Amino acid sequence: MEPTSGNLPEMPGQMPDMSAILEQAQKMQEDLAKAQQELAEAQVEGSAGGELVKVTMTGTGEVTAVNLDAKAVDPEDVESLQDLIVAAFRDAARKSNELTQQKMGGVTGGLGGLGGGLGL
């Protein structure tokens, strides 16, 4: 049976087109580098306590700012402020992870792991 598309089925004993594989790997590496750069430049913000505490981080997880509303600072209740900071950090980390999945998912194309073992 003749294939109807431009993608020929791999025949036993037939060598894959190495130049096409290398070209695809180079494109994937370029796309991955671009996605990593976009993540490093992206900012996400997590918050807690009705935005009394805000944590800003990059898409790569680097914390760039912590903002505390004066209402959140009670010298008699430091533990609540600590809990709010942790909750805001977790919220920002969750958003950063979601952004990473969004950016990297399209690059790796479901290969399982970054680059599918190609060392990218």
Backbone atoms as SQL, in Angstrom:
CREATE TABLE atoms (id INTEGER PRIMARY KEY, chain TEXT, resi INTEGER, resn TEXT, atom TEXT, x REAL, y REAL, z REAL);
INSERT INTO atoms VALUES
  (1, 'A', 1, 'MET', 'N', 0.842, -1.171, 0.000),
  (2, 'A', 1, 'MET', 'CA', 0.000, 0.000, 0.000),
  (3, 'A', 1, 'MET', 'C', 0.890, 1.237, 0.000),
  (4, 'A', 2, 'GLU', 'N', 0.622, 2.163, -0.869),
  (5, 'A', 2, 'GLU', 'CA', 1.404, 3.385, -0.995),
  (6, 'A', 2, 'GLU', 'C', 0.959, 4.401, 0.051),
  (7, 'A', 3, 'PRO', 'N', 1.917, 5.046, 0.723),
  (8, 'A', 3, 'PRO', 'CA', 1.546, 6.089, 1.674),
  (9, 'A', 3, 'PRO', 'C', 0.938, 7.277, 0.931),
  (10, 'A', 4, 'THR', 'N', -0.014, 7.957, 1.566),
  (11, 'A', 4, 'THR', 'CA', -0.684, 9.079, 0.923),
  (12, 'A', 4, 'THR', 'C', -0.163, 10.416, 1.409),
  (13, 'A', 5, 'SER', 'N', 0.672, 10.414, 2.437),
  (14, 'A', 5, 'SER', 'CA', 1.199, 11.681, 2.938),
  (15, 'A', 5, 'SER', 'C', 2.686, 11.752, 2.648),
  (16, 'A', 6, 'GLY', 'N', 3.277, 12.909, 2.970),
  (17, 'A', 6, 'GLY', 'CA', 4.705, 13.092, 2.775),
  (18, 'A', 6, 'GLY', 'C', 5.536, 12.342, 3.796),
  (19, 'A', 7, 'ASN', 'N', 4.915, 11.839, 4.834),
  (20, 'A', 7, 'ASN', 'CA', 5.634, 11.098, 5.865),
  (21, 'A', 7, 'ASN', 'C', 5.641, 9.623, 5.497),
  (22, 'A', 8, 'LEU', 'N', 6.782, 9.160, 5.082),
  (23, 'A', 8, 'LEU', 'CA', 6.892, 7.754, 4.697),
  (24, 'A', 8, 'LEU', 'C', 7.023, 6.899, 5.944),
  (25, 'A', 9, 'PRO', 'N', 6.362, 5.752, 5.978),
  (26, 'A', 9, 'PRO', 'CA', 6.524, 4.875, 7.136),
  (27, 'A', 9, 'PRO', 'C', 7.938, 4.321, 7.150),
  (28, 'A', 10, 'GLU', 'N', 8.467, 4.127, 8.358),
  (29, 'A', 10, 'GLU', 'CA', 9.821, 3.594, 8.481),
  (30, 'A', 10, 'GLU', 'C', 9.790, 2.115, 8.115),
  (31, 'A', 11, 'MET', 'N', 10.633, 1.750, 7.196),
  (32, 'A', 11, 'MET', 'CA', 10.702, 0.370, 6.734),
  (33, 'A', 11, 'MET', 'C', 11.804, -0.337, 7.503),
  (34, 'A', 12, 'PRO', 'N', 11.610, -1.602, 7.843),
  (35, 'A', 12, 'PRO', 'CA', 12.656, -2.342, 8.543),
  (36, 'A', 12, 'PRO', 'C', 13.951, -2.318, 7.728),
  (37, 'A', 13, 'GLY', 'N', 15.048, -2.027, 8.420),
  (38, 'A', 13, 'GLY', 'CA', 16.347, -2.002, 7.759),
  (39, 'A', 13, 'GLY', 'C', 16.654, -0.685, 7.088),
  (40, 'A', 14, 'GLN', 'N', 15.676, 0.223, 7.017),
  (41, 'A', 14, 'GLN', 'CA', 15.881, 1.514, 6.368),
  (42, 'A', 14, 'GLN', 'C', 16.420, 2.516, 7.394),
  (43, 'A', 15, 'MET', 'N', 17.461, 3.248, 7.024),
  (44, 'A', 15, 'MET', 'CA', 18.059, 4.233, 7.915),
  (45, 'A', 15, 'MET', 'C', 17.188, 5.485, 7.952),
  (46, 'A', 16, 'PRO', 'N', 16.986, 6.034, 9.147),
  (47, 'A', 16, 'PRO', 'CA', 16.249, 7.291, 9.214),
  (48, 'A', 16, 'PRO', 'C', 17.082, 8.417, 8.608),
  (49, 'A', 17, 'ASP', 'N', 16.430, 9.463, 8.165),
  (50, 'A', 17, 'ASP', 'CA', 17.098, 10.615, 7.565),
  (51, 'A', 17, 'ASP', 'C', 17.790, 11.403, 8.672),
  (52, 'A', 18, 'MET', 'N', 19.097, 11.201, 8.837),
  (53, 'A', 18, 'MET', 'CA', 19.854, 11.818, 9.922),
  (54, 'A', 18, 'MET', 'C', 19.872, 13.339, 9.812),
  (55, 'A', 19, 'SER', 'N', 19.923, 13.871, 8.598),
  (56, 'A', 19, 'SER', 'CA', 19.948, 15.329, 8.470),
  (57, 'A', 19, 'SER', 'C', 18.631, 15.919, 8.957),
  (58, 'A', 20, 'ALA', 'N', 17.520, 15.255, 8.701),
  (59, 'A', 20, 'ALA', 'CA', 16.222, 15.741, 9.174),
  (60, 'A', 20, 'ALA', 'C', 16.135, 15.639, 10.693),
  (61, 'A', 21, 'ILE', 'N', 16.676, 14.575, 11.258),
  (62, 'A', 21, 'ILE', 'CA', 16.681, 14.407, 12.715),
  (63, 'A', 21, 'ILE', 'C', 17.533, 15.482, 13.367),
  (64, 'A', 22, 'LEU', 'N', 18.722, 15.741, 12.803),
  (65, 'A', 22, 'LEU', 'CA', 19.598, 16.775, 13.349),
  (66, 'A', 22, 'LEU', 'C', 18.978, 18.164, 13.227),
  (67, 'A', 23, 'GLU', 'N', 18.318, 18.412, 12.115),
  (68, 'A', 23, 'GLU', 'CA', 17.645, 19.698, 11.917),
  (69, 'A', 23, 'GLU', 'C', 16.521, 19.869, 12.944),
  (70, 'A', 24, 'GLN', 'N', 15.768, 18.808, 13.158),
  (71, 'A', 24, 'GLN', 'CA', 14.681, 18.854, 14.146),
  (72, 'A', 24, 'GLN', 'C', 15.247, 19.063, 15.558),
  (73, 'A', 25, 'ALA', 'N', 16.344, 18.400, 15.883),
  (74, 'A', 25, 'ALA', 'CA', 16.963, 18.551, 17.200),
  (75, 'A', 25, 'ALA', 'C', 17.490, 19.973, 17.385),
  (76, 'A', 26, 'GLN', 'N', 18.076, 20.555, 16.343),
  (77, 'A', 26, 'GLN', 'CA', 18.584, 21.927, 16.436),
  (78, 'A', 26, 'GLN', 'C', 17.423, 22.899, 16.636),
  (79, 'A', 27, 'LYS', 'N', 16.330, 22.699, 15.925),
  (80, 'A', 27, 'LYS', 'CA', 15.151, 23.569, 16.076),
  (81, 'A', 27, 'LYS', 'C', 14.605, 23.446, 17.489),
  (82, 'A', 28, 'MET', 'N', 14.544, 22.223, 18.007),
  (83, 'A', 28, 'MET', 'CA', 14.039, 22.017, 19.365),
  (84, 'A', 28, 'MET', 'C', 14.952, 22.711, 20.373),
  (85, 'A', 29, 'GLN', 'N', 16.256, 22.627, 20.160),
  (86, 'A', 29, 'GLN', 'CA', 17.205, 23.274, 21.067),
  (87, 'A', 29, 'GLN', 'C', 17.028, 24.794, 21.030),
  (88, 'A', 30, 'GLU', 'N', 16.832, 25.355, 19.852),
  (89, 'A', 30, 'GLU', 'CA', 16.607, 26.794, 19.724),
  (90, 'A', 30, 'GLU', 'C', 15.303, 27.203, 20.421),
  (91, 'A', 31, 'ASP', 'N', 14.240, 26.420, 20.203),
  (92, 'A', 31, 'ASP', 'CA', 12.957, 26.704, 20.840),
  (93, 'A', 31, 'ASP', 'C', 13.068, 26.604, 22.357),
  (94, 'A', 32, 'LEU', 'N', 13.821, 25.633, 22.832),
  (95, 'A', 32, 'LEU', 'CA', 14.009, 25.453, 24.270),
  (96, 'A', 32, 'LEU', 'C', 14.758, 26.647, 24.863),
  (97, 'A', 33, 'ALA', 'N', 15.802, 27.102, 24.200),
  (98, 'A', 33, 'ALA', 'CA', 16.560, 28.260, 24.683),
  (99, 'A', 33, 'ALA', 'C', 15.675, 29.503, 24.713),
  (100, 'A', 34, 'LYS', 'N', 14.846, 29.663, 23.703),
  (101, 'A', 34, 'LYS', 'CA', 13.928, 30.808, 23.657),
  (102, 'A', 34, 'LYS', 'C', 12.921, 30.730, 24.802),
  (103, 'A', 35, 'ALA', 'N', 12.364, 29.560, 25.042),
  (104, 'A', 35, 'ALA', 'CA', 11.398, 29.381, 26.130),
  (105, 'A', 35, 'ALA', 'C', 12.054, 29.641, 27.482),
  (106, 'A', 36, 'GLN', 'N', 13.281, 29.176, 27.661),
  (107, 'A', 36, 'GLN', 'CA', 13.994, 29.412, 28.921),
  (108, 'A', 36, 'GLN', 'C', 14.248, 30.902, 29.132),
  (109, 'A', 37, 'GLN', 'N', 14.583, 31.624, 28.073),
  (110, 'A', 37, 'GLN', 'CA', 14.796, 33.066, 28.173),
  (111, 'A', 37, 'GLN', 'C', 13.489, 33.776, 28.530),
  (112, 'A', 38, 'GLU', 'N', 12.389, 33.361, 27.893),
  (113, 'A', 38, 'GLU', 'CA', 11.086, 33.951, 28.201),
  (114, 'A', 38, 'GLU', 'C', 10.708, 33.707, 29.658),
  (115, 'A', 39, 'LEU', 'N', 10.991, 32.509, 30.167),
  (116, 'A', 39, 'LEU', 'CA', 10.692, 32.199, 31.567),
  (117, 'A', 39, 'LEU', 'C', 11.528, 33.058, 32.515),
  (118, 'A', 40, 'ALA', 'N', 12.797, 33.276, 32.171),
  (119, 'A', 40, 'ALA', 'CA', 13.663, 34.083, 33.030),
  (120, 'A', 40, 'ALA', 'C', 13.189, 35.530, 33.090),
  (121, 'A', 41, 'GLU', 'N', 12.567, 36.006, 32.026),
  (122, 'A', 41, 'GLU', 'CA', 12.093, 37.385, 31.965),
  (123, 'A', 41, 'GLU', 'C', 10.663, 37.549, 32.484),
  (124, 'A', 42, 'ALA', 'N', 9.884, 36.479, 32.520),
  (125, 'A', 42, 'ALA', 'CA', 8.485, 36.553, 32.943),
  (126, 'A', 42, 'ALA', 'C', 8.387, 36.774, 34.453),
  (127, 'A', 43, 'GLN', 'N', 7.362, 37.450, 34.877),
  (128, 'A', 43, 'GLN', 'CA', 7.110, 37.696, 36.300),
  (129, 'A', 43, 'GLN', 'C', 5.737, 37.132, 36.659),
  (130, 'A', 44, 'VAL', 'N', 5.659, 36.445, 37.777),
  (131, 'A', 44, 'VAL', 'CA', 4.376, 35.986, 38.314),
  (132, 'A', 44, 'VAL', 'C', 4.281, 36.503, 39.743),
  (133, 'A', 45, 'GLU', 'N', 3.047, 36.687, 40.199),
  (134, 'A', 45, 'GLU', 'CA', 2.848, 37.195, 41.547),
  (135, 'A', 45, 'GLU', 'C', 1.908, 36.276, 42.302),
  (136, 'A', 46, 'GLY', 'N', 2.328, 35.882, 43.476),
  (137, 'A', 46, 'GLY', 'CA', 1.481, 35.100, 44.371),
  (138, 'A', 46, 'GLY', 'C', 1.065, 35.992, 45.529),
  (139, 'A', 47, 'SER', 'N', -0.096, 35.692, 46.088),
  (140, 'A', 47, 'SER', 'CA', -0.549, 36.520, 47.196),
  (141, 'A', 47, 'SER', 'C', -1.276, 35.673, 48.226),
  (142, 'A', 48, 'ALA', 'N', -1.442, 36.257, 49.399),
  (143, 'A', 48, 'ALA', 'CA', -2.165, 35.591, 50.487),
  (144, 'A', 48, 'ALA', 'C', -2.788, 36.660, 51.373),
  (145, 'A', 49, 'GLY', 'N', -3.797, 36.248, 52.123),
  (146, 'A', 49, 'GLY', 'CA', -4.441, 37.171, 53.056),
  (147, 'A', 49, 'GLY', 'C', -5.124, 38.326, 52.363),
  (148, 'A', 50, 'GLY', 'N', -5.790, 38.045, 51.229),
  (149, 'A', 50, 'GLY', 'CA', -6.431, 39.130, 50.502),
  (150, 'A', 50, 'GLY', 'C', -5.435, 40.141, 49.989),
  (151, 'A', 51, 'GLU', 'N', -4.294, 39.662, 49.561),
  (152, 'A', 51, 'GLU', 'CA', -3.196, 40.465, 49.015),
  (153, 'A', 51, 'GLU', 'C', -2.475, 41.305, 50.071),
  (154, 'A', 52, 'LEU', 'N', -2.588, 40.904, 51.342),
  (155, 'A', 52, 'LEU', 'CA', -1.792, 41.562, 52.382),
  (156, 'A', 52, 'LEU', 'C', -0.316, 41.241, 52.200),
  (157, 'A', 53, 'VAL', 'N', -0.044, 40.049, 51.661),
  (158, 'A', 53, 'VAL', 'CA', 1.334, 39.628, 51.391),
  (159, 'A', 53, 'VAL', 'C', 1.405, 39.214, 49.925),
  (160, 'A', 54, 'LYS', 'N', 2.408, 39.751, 49.217),
  (161, 'A', 54, 'LYS', 'CA', 2.611, 39.424, 47.806),
  (162, 'A', 54, 'LYS', 'C', 4.062, 39.005, 47.595),
  (163, 'A', 55, 'VAL', 'N', 4.232, 37.966, 46.792),
  (164, 'A', 55, 'VAL', 'CA', 5.569, 37.502, 46.419),
  (165, 'A', 55, 'VAL', 'C', 5.636, 37.519, 44.898),
  (166, 'A', 56, 'THR', 'N', 6.671, 38.146, 44.371),
  (167, 'A', 56, 'THR', 'CA', 6.886, 38.190, 42.930),
  (168, 'A', 56, 'THR', 'C', 8.108, 37.337, 42.617),
  (169, 'A', 57, 'MET', 'N', 7.979, 36.501, 41.572),
  (170, 'A', 57, 'MET', 'CA', 9.112, 35.678, 41.147),
  (171, 'A', 57, 'MET', 'C', 9.110, 35.547, 39.642),
  (172, 'A', 58, 'THR', 'N', 10.260, 35.156, 39.122),
  (173, 'A', 58, 'THR', 'CA', 10.377, 34.924, 37.684),
  (174, 'A', 58, 'THR', 'C', 9.777, 33.561, 37.354),
  (175, 'A', 59, 'GLY', 'N', 9.636, 33.317, 36.061),
  (176, 'A', 59, 'GLY', 'CA', 9.154, 32.025, 35.606),
  (177, 'A', 59, 'GLY', 'C', 10.115, 30.894, 35.918),
  (178, 'A', 60, 'THR', 'N', 11.352, 31.234, 36.257),
  (179, 'A', 60, 'THR', 'CA', 12.334, 30.209, 36.628),
  (180, 'A', 60, 'THR', 'C', 12.398, 30.004, 38.134),
  (181, 'A', 61, 'GLY', 'N', 11.544, 30.737, 38.890),
  (182, 'A', 61, 'GLY', 'CA', 11.452, 30.516, 40.328),
  (183, 'A', 61, 'GLY', 'C', 12.294, 31.433, 41.194),
  (184, 'A', 62, 'GLU', 'N', 12.937, 32.432, 40.606),
  (185, 'A', 62, 'GLU', 'CA', 13.742, 33.365, 41.386),
  (186, 'A', 62, 'GLU', 'C', 12.837, 34.429, 42.003),
  (187, 'A', 63, 'VAL', 'N', 12.868, 34.549, 43.335),
  (188, 'A', 63, 'VAL', 'CA', 12.058, 35.555, 44.022),
  (189, 'A', 63, 'VAL', 'C', 12.681, 36.916, 43.774),
  (190, 'A', 64, 'THR', 'N', 11.860, 37.860, 43.295),
  (191, 'A', 64, 'THR', 'CA', 12.355, 39.200, 42.994),
  (192, 'A', 64, 'THR', 'C', 11.805, 40.256, 43.947),
  (193, 'A', 65, 'ALA', 'N', 10.692, 39.953, 44.633),
  (194, 'A', 65, 'ALA', 'CA', 10.133, 40.941, 45.562),
  (195, 'A', 65, 'ALA', 'C', 9.180, 40.275, 46.541),
  (196, 'A', 66, 'VAL', 'N', 9.138, 40.839, 47.745),
  (197, 'A', 66, 'VAL', 'CA', 8.157, 40.472, 48.757),
  (198, 'A', 66, 'VAL', 'C', 7.561, 41.781, 49.249),
  (199, 'A', 67, 'ASN', 'N', 6.240, 41.908, 49.138),
  (200, 'A', 67, 'ASN', 'CA', 5.565, 43.120, 49.573),
  (201, 'A', 67, 'ASN', 'C', 4.607, 42.784, 50.703),
  (202, 'A', 68, 'LEU', 'N', 4.715, 43.542, 51.810),
  (203, 'A', 68, 'LEU', 'CA', 3.859, 43.343, 52.967),
  (204, 'A', 68, 'LEU', 'C', 3.026, 44.601, 53.182),
  (205, 'A', 69, 'ASP', 'N', 1.722, 44.415, 53.245),
  (206, 'A', 69, 'ASP', 'CA', 0.840, 45.517, 53.622),
  (207, 'A', 69, 'ASP', 'C', 1.039, 45.755, 55.121),
  (208, 'A', 70, 'ALA', 'N', 1.038, 47.005, 55.541),
  (209, 'A', 70, 'ALA', 'CA', 1.239, 47.333, 56.958),
  (210, 'A', 70, 'ALA', 'C', 0.215, 46.636, 57.851),
  (211, 'A', 71, 'LYS', 'N', -0.972, 46.369, 57.318),
  (212, 'A', 71, 'LYS', 'CA', -2.009, 45.687, 58.103),
  (213, 'A', 71, 'LYS', 'C', -1.606, 44.259, 58.460),
  (214, 'A', 72, 'ALA', 'N', -0.688, 43.685, 57.694),
  (215, 'A', 72, 'ALA', 'CA', -0.262, 42.302, 57.934),
  (216, 'A', 72, 'ALA', 'C', 0.762, 42.210, 59.057),
  (217, 'A', 73, 'VAL', 'N', 1.339, 43.337, 59.437),
  (218, 'A', 73, 'VAL', 'CA', 2.408, 43.347, 60.433),
  (219, 'A', 73, 'VAL', 'C', 1.829, 43.644, 61.818),
  (220, 'A', 74, 'ASP', 'N', 1.736, 42.603, 62.626),
  (221, 'A', 74, 'ASP', 'CA', 1.256, 42.727, 64.006),
  (222, 'A', 74, 'ASP', 'C', 2.320, 42.109, 64.906),
  (223, 'A', 75, 'PRO', 'N', 3.043, 42.926, 65.658),
  (224, 'A', 75, 'PRO', 'CA', 4.113, 42.394, 66.513),
  (225, 'A', 75, 'PRO', 'C', 3.607, 41.338, 67.509),
  (226, 'A', 76, 'GLU', 'N', 2.343, 41.353, 67.799),
  (227, 'A', 76, 'GLU', 'CA', 1.771, 40.377, 68.731),
  (228, 'A', 76, 'GLU', 'C', 1.440, 39.053, 68.043),
  (229, 'A', 77, 'ASP', 'N', 1.475, 39.056, 66.687),
  (230, 'A', 77, 'ASP', 'CA', 1.077, 37.851, 65.944),
  (231, 'A', 77, 'ASP', 'C', 2.012, 37.623, 64.752),
  (232, 'A', 78, 'VAL', 'N', 3.266, 37.410, 65.041),
  (233, 'A', 78, 'VAL', 'CA', 4.272, 37.179, 64.003),
  (234, 'A', 78, 'VAL', 'C', 3.988, 35.873, 63.247),
  (235, 'A', 79, 'GLU', 'N', 3.466, 34.891, 63.940),
  (236, 'A', 79, 'GLU', 'CA', 3.200, 33.583, 63.314),
  (237, 'A', 79, 'GLU', 'C', 2.221, 33.702, 62.145),
  (238, 'A', 80, 'SER', 'N', 1.204, 34.529, 62.275),
  (239, 'A', 80, 'SER', 'CA', 0.250, 34.705, 61.163),
  (240, 'A', 80, 'SER', 'C', 0.936, 35.324, 59.951),
  (241, 'A', 81, 'LEU', 'N', 1.807, 36.286, 60.176),
  (242, 'A', 81, 'LEU', 'CA', 2.545, 36.897, 59.071),
  (243, 'A', 81, 'LEU', 'C', 3.442, 35.868, 58.395),
  (244, 'A', 82, 'GLN', 'N', 4.098, 35.042, 59.178),
  (245, 'A', 82, 'GLN', 'CA', 4.941, 33.990, 58.608),
  (246, 'A', 82, 'GLN', 'C', 4.113, 33.039, 57.746),
  (247, 'A', 83, 'ASP', 'N', 2.938, 32.673, 58.232),
  (248, 'A', 83, 'ASP', 'CA', 2.057, 31.789, 57.462),
  (249, 'A', 83, 'ASP', 'C', 1.618, 32.439, 56.152),
  (250, 'A', 84, 'LEU', 'N', 1.324, 33.731, 56.202),
  (251, 'A', 84, 'LEU', 'CA', 0.931, 34.443, 54.987),
  (252, 'A', 84, 'LEU', 'C', 2.075, 34.500, 53.974),
  (253, 'A', 85, 'ILE', 'N', 3.288, 34.701, 54.456),
  (254, 'A', 85, 'ILE', 'CA', 4.442, 34.734, 53.553),
  (255, 'A', 85, 'ILE', 'C', 4.628, 33.376, 52.881),
  (256, 'A', 86, 'VAL', 'N', 4.529, 32.317, 53.650),
  (257, 'A', 86, 'VAL', 'CA', 4.667, 30.973, 53.077),
  (258, 'A', 86, 'VAL', 'C', 3.568, 30.717, 52.054),
  (259, 'A', 87, 'ALA', 'N', 2.332, 31.101, 52.370),
  (260, 'A', 87, 'ALA', 'CA', 1.215, 30.882, 51.448),
  (261, 'A', 87, 'ALA', 'C', 1.398, 31.685, 50.160),
  (262, 'A', 88, 'ALA', 'N', 1.862, 32.921, 50.276),
  (263, 'A', 88, 'ALA', 'CA', 2.097, 33.743, 49.084),
  (264, 'A', 88, 'ALA', 'C', 3.220, 33.159, 48.240),
  (265, 'A', 89, 'PHE', 'N', 4.263, 32.667, 48.892),
  (266, 'A', 89, 'PHE', 'CA', 5.373, 32.034, 48.171),
  (267, 'A', 89, 'PHE', 'C', 4.874, 30.803, 47.414),
  (268, 'A', 90, 'ARG', 'N', 4.078, 29.984, 48.062),
  (269, 'A', 90, 'ARG', 'CA', 3.533, 28.787, 47.401),
  (270, 'A', 90, 'ARG', 'C', 2.659, 29.153, 46.216),
  (271, 'A', 91, 'ASP', 'N', 1.854, 30.208, 46.369),
  (272, 'A', 91, 'ASP', 'CA', 0.996, 30.655, 45.275),
  (273, 'A', 91, 'ASP', 'C', 1.838, 31.108, 44.088),
  (274, 'A', 92, 'ALA', 'N', 2.886, 31.873, 44.355),
  (275, 'A', 92, 'ALA', 'CA', 3.775, 32.326, 43.280),
  (276, 'A', 92, 'ALA', 'C', 4.494, 31.135, 42.631),
  (277, 'A', 93, 'ALA', 'N', 4.943, 30.181, 43.437),
  (278, 'A', 93, 'ALA', 'CA', 5.638, 29.002, 42.900),
  (279, 'A', 93, 'ALA', 'C', 4.710, 28.178, 42.021),
  (280, 'A', 94, 'ARG', 'N', 3.455, 28.039, 42.444),
  (281, 'A', 94, 'ARG', 'CA', 2.470, 27.306, 41.631),
  (282, 'A', 94, 'ARG', 'C', 2.289, 27.997, 40.285),
  (283, 'A', 95, 'LYS', 'N', 2.161, 29.310, 40.298),
  (284, 'A', 95, 'LYS', 'CA', 1.992, 30.059, 39.050),
  (285, 'A', 95, 'LYS', 'C', 3.238, 29.961, 38.175),
  (286, 'A', 96, 'SER', 'N', 4.410, 29.982, 38.784),
  (287, 'A', 96, 'SER', 'CA', 5.650, 29.833, 38.040),
  (288, 'A', 96, 'SER', 'C', 5.717, 28.455, 37.382),
  (289, 'A', 97, 'ASN', 'N', 5.329, 27.417, 38.122),
  (290, 'A', 97, 'ASN', 'CA', 5.323, 26.057, 37.569),
  (291, 'A', 97, 'ASN', 'C', 4.336, 25.927, 36.419),
  (292, 'A', 98, 'GLU', 'N', 3.167, 26.540, 36.553),
  (293, 'A', 98, 'GLU', 'CA', 2.173, 26.495, 35.484),
  (294, 'A', 98, 'GLU', 'C', 2.710, 27.180, 34.232),
  (295, 'A', 99, 'LEU', 'N', 3.378, 28.317, 34.418),
  (296, 'A', 99, 'LEU', 'CA', 3.967, 29.030, 33.289),
  (297, 'A', 99, 'LEU', 'C', 5.050, 28.185, 32.627),
  (298, 'A', 100, 'THR', 'N', 5.863, 27.529, 33.433),
  (299, 'A', 100, 'THR', 'CA', 6.910, 26.653, 32.891),
  (300, 'A', 100, 'THR', 'C', 6.297, 25.525, 32.069),
  (301, 'A', 101, 'GLN', 'N', 5.260, 24.886, 32.587),
  (302, 'A', 101, 'GLN', 'CA', 4.600, 23.809, 31.851),
  (303, 'A', 101, 'GLN', 'C', 4.026, 24.316, 30.535),
  (304, 'A', 102, 'GLN', 'N', 3.450, 25.501, 30.580),
  (305, 'A', 102, 'GLN', 'CA', 2.870, 26.091, 29.377),
  (306, 'A', 102, 'GLN', 'C', 3.947, 26.368, 28.326),
  (307, 'A', 103, 'LYS', 'N', 5.053, 26.967, 28.748),
  (308, 'A', 103, 'LYS', 'CA', 6.121, 27.327, 27.808),
  (309, 'A', 103, 'LYS', 'C', 6.881, 26.109, 27.306),
  (310, 'A', 104, 'MET', 'N', 7.198, 25.181, 28.201),
  (311, 'A', 104, 'MET', 'CA', 8.032, 24.041, 27.837),
  (312, 'A', 104, 'MET', 'C', 7.242, 22.916, 27.189),
  (313, 'A', 105, 'GLY', 'N', 5.960, 22.817, 27.498),
  (314, 'A', 105, 'GLY', 'CA', 5.144, 21.748, 26.930),
  (315, 'A', 105, 'GLY', 'C', 5.138, 21.766, 25.412),
  (316, 'A', 106, 'GLY', 'N', 5.032, 22.956, 24.840),
  (317, 'A', 106, 'GLY', 'CA', 5.034, 23.071, 23.389),
  (318, 'A', 106, 'GLY', 'C', 6.383, 22.788, 22.773),
  (319, 'A', 107, 'VAL', 'N', 7.443, 23.045, 23.513),
  (320, 'A', 107, 'VAL', 'CA', 8.798, 22.841, 22.995),
  (321, 'A', 107, 'VAL', 'C', 9.153, 21.371, 22.970),
  (322, 'A', 108, 'THR', 'N', 8.882, 20.674, 24.075),
  (323, 'A', 108, 'THR', 'CA', 9.290, 19.275, 24.160),
  (324, 'A', 108, 'THR', 'C', 8.326, 18.355, 23.421),
  (325, 'A', 109, 'GLY', 'N', 7.135, 18.839, 23.112),
  (326, 'A', 109, 'GLY', 'CA', 6.205, 18.077, 22.292),
  (327, 'A', 109, 'GLY', 'C', 5.858, 16.719, 22.852),
  (328, 'A', 110, 'GLY', 'N', 5.738, 16.612, 24.172),
  (329, 'A', 110, 'GLY', 'CA', 5.335, 15.354, 24.774),
  (330, 'A', 110, 'GLY', 'C', 6.394, 14.271, 24.707),
  (331, 'A', 111, 'LEU', 'N', 7.651, 14.653, 24.607),
  (332, 'A', 111, 'LEU', 'CA', 8.722, 13.653, 24.534),
  (333, 'A', 111, 'LEU', 'C', 9.050, 13.030, 25.882),
  (334, 'A', 112, 'GLY', 'N', 8.484, 13.584, 26.932),
  (335, 'A', 112, 'GLY', 'CA', 8.795, 13.031, 28.260),
  (336, 'A', 112, 'GLY', 'C', 10.150, 13.502, 28.706),
  (337, 'A', 113, 'GLY', 'N', 10.184, 14.493, 29.550),
  (338, 'A', 113, 'GLY', 'CA', 11.475, 15.058, 29.968),
  (339, 'A', 113, 'GLY', 'C', 11.938, 16.053, 28.941),
  (340, 'A', 114, 'LEU', 'N', 12.809, 16.929, 29.310),
  (341, 'A', 114, 'LEU', 'CA', 13.265, 17.932, 28.382),
  (342, 'A', 114, 'LEU', 'C', 14.124, 17.307, 27.297),
  (343, 'A', 115, 'GLY', 'N', 13.659, 17.397, 26.077),
  (344, 'A', 115, 'GLY', 'CA', 14.445, 16.925, 24.949),
  (345, 'A', 115, 'GLY', 'C', 14.365, 15.435, 24.712),
  (346, 'A', 116, 'GLY', 'N', 13.589, 14.719, 25.497),
  (347, 'A', 116, 'GLY', 'CA', 13.412, 13.303, 25.261),
  (348, 'A', 116, 'GLY', 'C', 14.704, 12.510, 25.237),
  (349, 'A', 117, 'GLY', 'N', 15.638, 12.884, 26.077),
  (350, 'A', 117, 'GLY', 'CA', 16.899, 12.147, 26.140),
  (351, 'A', 117, 'GLY', 'C', 17.902, 12.566, 25.085),
  (352, 'A', 118, 'LEU', 'N', 17.613, 13.662, 24.377),
  (353, 'A', 118, 'LEU', 'CA', 18.530, 14.125, 23.338),
  (354, 'A', 118, 'LEU', 'C', 19.610, 15.026, 23.908),
  (355, 'A', 119, 'GLY', 'N', 19.572, 15.258, 25.222),
  (356, 'A', 119, 'GLY', 'CA', 20.572, 16.094, 25.839),
  (357, 'A', 119, 'GLY', 'C', 20.343, 17.571, 25.590),
  (358, 'A', 120, 'LEU', 'N', 19.119, 17.943, 25.317),
  (359, 'A', 120, 'LEU', 'CA', 18.818, 19.353, 25.048),
  (360, 'A', 120, 'LEU', 'C', 18.431, 20.056, 26.322);
